[in-house]
Amino acid sequence: MKLFYYPGACSLADHIALIEAGLAYKLVSIDREKRTEDGRDFLALNPKGYIPAIEMDDGTILTENQVILAYIAEESGKLLPEDRMLRWQTFEALAFMSSEIHGAYAPFFRDFPEPEKQRVREKIGKAFALLADQMGDKAFLISNEMTIADCYLFWILMVAPKSDVDLPVNLQNCLDRMKAMPSVIRALAEEGLS
């Protein structure tokens, strides 16, 4: 399958998951003009126009981070807990990070006025506090085993410095641990970020 990505963007979560899951993939970068590195019009493949997107061998395209991460987990049989309730908590965490943190980063990516940034810093700080409480003293967000939620969490935490919000200690420790994981090291290197 092909993963359409932009270096350092949220598609990094899917990239890490593909490596952790052991699935074969090819990276295809997208430029700011929505052209793929293989010369195609990305909007023809994905009219939504944003990444991530994956293209299957039969040409089927999947979009939306949460969906792609779930697909990777289902295809590989990895990165989702066996326990039924922990699985649902994994999906819950993905939805929370997507709606409450990822989307909230927009003022920092688009240089909004400082009062709006400050309002969002407070919102993100509260969201990080909730995630920190959920993680507690576990190695990862849901359990002591890595899940697709942690792949997304890595990206959420990695871009936090753009918002000038301090991370709770356990989330900072998780970020530091994940930076040393072979899958994360490889994904960052493949995207030219290391």
RARATA-V457572 format. One record per residue. N is the residue number from 0. RES is the residue in one letter. SS is DSSP state (@ for helix, = for strand, . for the rest). PHI is phi in radians with two decimals (NA if undefined). Layout:
n: [N & N]
res: [RES & RES]
ss: [SS & SS]
phi: [PHI & PHI]
This chain:
n: [0 & 1 & 2 & 3 & 4 & 5 & 6 & 7 & 8 & 9 & 10 & 11 & 12 & 13 & 14 & 15 & 16 & 17 & 18 & 19 & 20 & 21 & 22 & 23 & 24 & 25 & 26 & 27 & 28 & 29 & 30 & 31 & 32 & 33 & 34 & 35 & 36 & 37 & 38 & 39 & 40 & 41 & 42 & 43 & 44 & 45 & 46 & 47 & 48 & 49 & 50 & 51 & 52 & 53 & 54 & 55 & 56 & 57 & 58 & 59 & 60 & 61 & 62 & 63 & 64 & 65 & 66 & 67 & 68 & 69 & 70 & 71 & 72 & 73 & 74 & 75 & 76 & 77 & 78 & 79 & 80 & 81 & 82 & 83 & 84 & 85 & 86 & 87 & 88 & 89 & 90 & 91 & 92 & 93 & 94 & 95 & 96 & 97 & 98 & 99 & 100 & 101 & 102 & 103 & 104 & 105 & 106 & 107 & 108 & 109 & 110 & 111 & 112 & 113 & 114 & 115 & 116 & 117 & 118 & 119 & 120 & 121 & 122 & 123 & 124 & 125 & 126 & 127 & 128 & 129 & 130 & 131 & 132 & 133 & 134 & 135 & 136 & 137 & 138 & 139 & 140 & 141 & 142 & 143 & 144 & 145 & 146 & 147 & 148 & 149 & 150 & 151 & 152 & 153 & 154 & 155 & 156 & 157 & 158 & 159 & 160 & 161 & 162 & 163 & 164 & 165 & 166 & 167 & 168 & 169 & 170 & 171 & 172 & 173 & 174 & 175 & 176 & 177 & 178 & 179 & 180 & 181 & 182 & 183 & 184 & 185 & 186 & 187 & 188 & 189 & 190 & 191 & 192 & 193]
res: [M & K & L & F & Y & Y & P & G & A & C & S & L & A & D & H & I & A & L & I & E & A & G & L & A & Y & K & L & V & S & I & D & R & E & K & R & T & E & D & G & R & D & F & L & A & L & N & P & K & G & Y & I & P & A & I & E & M & D & D & G & T & I & L & T & E & N & Q & V & I & L & A & Y & I & A & E & E & S & G & K & L & L & P & E & D & R & M & L & R & W & Q & T & F & E & A & L & A & F & M & S & S & E & I & H & G & A & Y & A & P & F & F & R & D & F & P & E & P & E & K & Q & R & V & R & E & K & I & G & K & A & F & A & L & L & A & D & Q & M & G & D & K & A & F & L & I & S & N & E & M & T & I & A & D & C & Y & L & F & W & I & L & M & V & A & P & K & S & D & V & D & L & P & V & N & L & Q & N & C & L & D & R & M & K & A & M & P & S & V & I & R & A & L & A & E & E & G & L & S]
ss: [. & = & = & = & = & . & . & . & . & . & @ & @ & @ & @ & @ & @ & @ & @ & @ & @ & @ & . & . & . & . & = & = & = & = & = & . & . & . & . & = & = & . & . & . & . & = & @ & @ & @ & @ & . & . & . & . & . & . & . & = & = & = & . & . & . & . & . & = & = & = & . & @ & @ & @ & @ & @ & @ & @ & @ & @ & @ & @ & @ & . & . & . & . & . & . & . & @ & @ & @ & @ & @ & @ & @ & @ & @ & @ & @ & @ & @ & @ & @ & @ & @ & @ & @ & @ & @ & @ & @ & @ & @ & @ & . & . & . & . & @ & @ & @ & @ & @ & @ & @ & @ & @ & @ & @ & @ & @ & @ & @ & @ & @ & @ & @ & @ & @ & @ & . & . & . & . & . & . & . & . & . & . & . & . & @ & @ & @ & @ & @ & @ & @ & @ & @ & @ & @ & . & @ & @ & @ & @ & . & . & . & . & . & @ & @ & @ & @ & @ & @ & @ & @ & @ & @ & @ & . & . & @ & @ & @ & @ & @ & @ & @ & @ & @ & . & . & . & .]
phi: [NA & -1.91 & -1.81 & -1.48 & -2.55 & -2.22 & -0.93 & 1.42 & -1.40 & -1.08 & -1.09 & -1.01 & -1.05 & -1.20 & -1.07 & -1.07 & -1.09 & -1.05 & -1.16 & -1.03 & -1.37 & 1.31 & -1.54 & -1.30 & -2.68 & -2.21 & -1.50 & -2.28 & -1.39 & -2.04 & -1.69 & -1.14 & -1.56 & 1.17 & -1.85 & -1.48 & -1.12 & -1.62 & 1.57 & -1.51 & -1.46 & -1.06 & -1.16 & -1.25 & -1.43 & -2.41 & -1.03 & -1.12 & 1.46 & -2.15 & -1.76 & -1.45 & -2.59 & -2.16 & -2.05 & -1.39 & -1.03 & -1.52 & 1.63 & -1.10 & -1.96 & -2.02 & -2.21 & 1.37 & -0.89 & -1.06 & -1.21 & -1.09 & -1.08 & -1.13 & -1.07 & -1.02 & -1.11 & -1.18 & -1.10 & -1.64 & 1.27 & -2.23 & 1.26 & -2.28 & -1.12 & -1.20 & -1.10 & -1.04 & -1.20 & -1.15 & -1.07 & -1.12 & -1.17 & -1.11 & -1.16 & -1.07 & -1.10 & -1.05 & -1.10 & -1.09 & -1.11 & -1.17 & -1.45 & -1.71 & -2.03 & -0.93 & -1.11 & -1.23 & -1.19 & -0.86 & -1.06 & -1.48 & -1.41 & -2.03 & 0.96 & -1.25 & -1.07 & -0.98 & -1.02 & -1.19 & -1.08 & -1.12 & -1.05 & -1.24 & -0.98 & -1.12 & -1.09 & -1.14 & -1.03 & -1.14 & -1.14 & -1.08 & -1.08 & -1.14 & -1.12 & -1.08 & -1.11 & -1.11 & -1.20 & 1.01 & -1.82 & -1.27 & -1.21 & -2.27 & -1.10 & -1.67 & -2.71 & -1.54 & -1.95 & -1.20 & -2.20 & -1.07 & -1.09 & -1.26 & -1.07 & -1.26 & -1.00 & -0.99 & -1.12 & -0.96 & -1.31 & -1.08 & -1.60 & -0.97 & -0.99 & -1.12 & -1.68 & 1.01 & -1.92 & -1.24 & -1.51 & -1.02 & -0.96 & -1.18 & -1.26 & -1.10 & -1.11 & -1.10 & -1.02 & -1.10 & -1.10 & -1.16 & -1.03 & -1.62 & -1.31 & -0.95 & -1.14 & -1.25 & -1.00 & -1.14 & -1.10 & -1.08 & -1.15 & -1.12 & -1.67 & 1.23 & -1.86 & -1.99]
